[in-house]
Amino acid sequence: MKPANPAAVPGGREGVRVRRASLYLAALAVAFLMGFVPMWLQARMQLSETRALQAQLNVMRLENTLAAAALLAGRGQYEPARDAMTRFYSDLRVQVDHPNSLFGPEQKEGLRVALSGRDEVITLLARSDPASADRLAALYVTQRPLLRQVPGTPPN
């Protein structure tokens, strides 16, 4: 006795087609993953490296802004120096207060000392006081080592 419908028999033509389609889909998924996973890992590594470089850049910008303000004040250009110091103090405040800051607790304490003199330094620059150049030079000398303690920042 033969079944009325040969496709209804387990293992018949329809079953073979379903298994073959499943096999093709599985092979396609494996091929996709073989291409996707290495690229995803590389992208994660690049993102991590980019974040580290961005952090280093932020620290170097802080140092350069402070140095530029000291040089400008030394040349008698007090208004650009005041603008640079305002930027320096704003950026430093963001870095010190950020929960994922690059700075350690000791560094933050030292940098807070610089932040505590903000109003006095800005006032000296606003008055075009020649003493501001010496004050900024001293601030640069004291803060530079703290800024250079960030991991990955060049030592000199």
Steps between C-alpha positions, in 0.01 A plus 500: 500500500639833386436832674282736306744786525872411464606841635329427833731211570770596753827538314321560173574778251355775718705390801817497290427853377443628853822340624693635202361852552585480872852389411542790256371749759734359763796521259401857411479593870842346569654683202345827619632451852846410369513840333315698765671390822858595401382838371298559817802415717721731296244781527484460878879510523512814283230666710694427817817642347315806375361569846846473655647737241212744551569501873869569438406778261278662761783501753745640245250774411480597866877526524531691172225745595674575829836542325348729237341717769834530681678598177232750403508664842878516483470688170249744649200358312276478804159467336591193289675358807184555706293322235745209498494474879120507504503207256767324706306531824173391336657196336692413815182516708331259259794257518532514879125461563440229239431157658720324242781752531849404393639662810558308820397629844841658571502671163148629551600656833797675339287620211235629740770726645532653153123536479486678835710788363279547196339830596826659607678407176211613280482830691874560458467443127190719472693784669797446264722454802857404401516274807256269323777379268707378794194349662410307183859385451506368858161335450626331184811371676297356790215353294696351210632202702147423619366507146786279379416222749208385286573153358606513136600866508854563376740568791666813356 
